[in-house]
Amino acid sequence: MYRIIIRSSIQASDVSISADDLSTYKKFLSEFITYINNPGSIFYIDDPYLLDRLSECLKRDPLSPKGYCPLIFDSWSCFNSTPPGETQFTECPLIPDLNYDPAKYALKECNEDGTWW
């Protein structure tokens, strides 16, 4: 299954996009991207840096084996699909106002049920 979870901002809810085939997945993703680029949408991303980070995340492999946590963009960072019970690490974004620095790492844990914590 091809899956991604996208949280476009801290205020927005998670959006889960999934499909059994890559073509349908790309279609659904393309439709959602129109909301990310629409200033009137609650999913709009106005920060070019964060939009670039999302774009880089979307280049990753969205194939997620059954039971795995899916690829996720959490409004700042991207985490690959991960087996249950494992922890995924990624560099922090460069956001000086929040003391975020790429020399530091963020982590997400994949729960045994295939959901992120």
Rosetta blueprint (number, residue, H / E / L):
1 M L
2 Y E
3 R E
4 I E
5 I E
6 I E
7 R L
8 S L
9 S L
10 I L
11 Q L
12 A L
13 S L
14 D L
15 V E
16 S E
17 I E
18 S E
19 A E
20 D L
21 D L
22 L H
23 S H
24 T H
25 Y H
26 K H
27 K H
28 F H
29 L H
30 S H
31 E H
32 F H
33 I H
34 T H
35 Y H
36 I H
37 N L
38 N L
39 P L
40 G L
41 S L
42 I L
43 F L
44 Y L
45 I L
46 D L
47 D L
48 P H
49 Y H
50 L H
51 L H
52 D H
53 R H
54 L H
55 S H
56 E H
57 C H
58 L H
59 K L
60 R L
61 D L
62 P L
63 L E
64 S L
65 P L
66 K L
67 G L
68 Y L
69 C E
70 P L
71 L E
72 I E
73 F E
74 D L
75 S L
76 W L
77 S L
78 C E
79 F E
80 N L
81 S L
82 T E
83 P L
84 P L
85 G L
86 E L
87 T E
88 Q E
89 F E
90 T E
91 E E
92 C L
93 P L
94 L L
95 I E
96 P H
97 D H
98 L H
99 N L
100 Y E
101 D L
102 P L
103 A L
104 K L
105 Y E
106 A E
107 L E
108 K E
109 E E
110 C E
111 N L
112 E L
113 D L
114 G L
115 T L
116 W E
117 W L
